[in-house]
């Protein structure tokens, strides 16, 4: 039985046994265009040992859903930069995030909304390295302001708005006005009148 060579472009997919073409049959230089590959992978995971670069040269990633990452650590934050991988943001613990530079945590926002700089233990709304604190407070009669104290709680400075009078107060065991600006613009140093 003589079999002639098929003419160019005459073999259809119906003539090829399903599964007959395997990965080894496709040349490495085939460079199959992305338009020939369905973007719908269903429930199959997409795994790569390389990088995913979305956007021409910018590494841009847009999402209408939630993007989840690993927690990261102080020395290897999960949100970081290409050439500076020990700088960024990481999850310290539940509802607490940390910011790191040079592989060391520098700033933390805890689950209570406290901001900690150079320390990991909050004693007030805003705690700085060495244990000093800054906190807002609300007094009576519409007064309120900001209280600043050192680590040993021996010195307080209150920046207070007391019904239109702005005053700076210091305290050892009790506080007293040191500097006041009254509603009429008068300034008192060591006196409120």
Phi, psi and omega in degrees: 000124179270134178241122181273156179290132180298146178290157177303140177060030182251349181270123180262164180297337179293340181269356182255131179297131180301127181089359182288329179269122182246175183305323182294339180282348181261122183294143181299336180267012183297327178049060181295128183294144178301332179293344179270354182249129179293131178283353182268103180264008180063226181267006182286137177287145174255117184238132177218148174266358178261196179263154171255115181248112181249120183100136187296101174075359184253344183067025184290142177226117176251142179212138173267356180247200181266132175256119181252142177230173174294163182295323185077177179222175178301318182272343179221075182296152183282333176251106190215197187233153188304309185254019182209064193283355177258017175240134177155208185236144179214166178269117180284308178199188182305126177059025178226129178243150179234152177241134187233145170228140180059027178080008179236138179292130182245330183218143180222140170243116186268180186293344177266359182088006177290143177252124183241126179243120178072012179211162180242009181235122183265131172244359180200182181296330183221109185243134182245165181305138183095351174096359176294152183228154173229129181217144172275153178215159178237123181261199179266158176064030178085000180282157178181173180167209183234134177249131179239132177219157179275178188297325183270009176062020182273336183233127176243142169235123178252127169258106193235137171254107185248084178062039178102345177261121177266126182224151173251125183236146174239158185213141163256271175268337176216156185255157176211152180293133177249329185212127182226144170241116183276163181303330180278359178097351177295145179246129177243129176246113183080006178207153178252007179239000000 
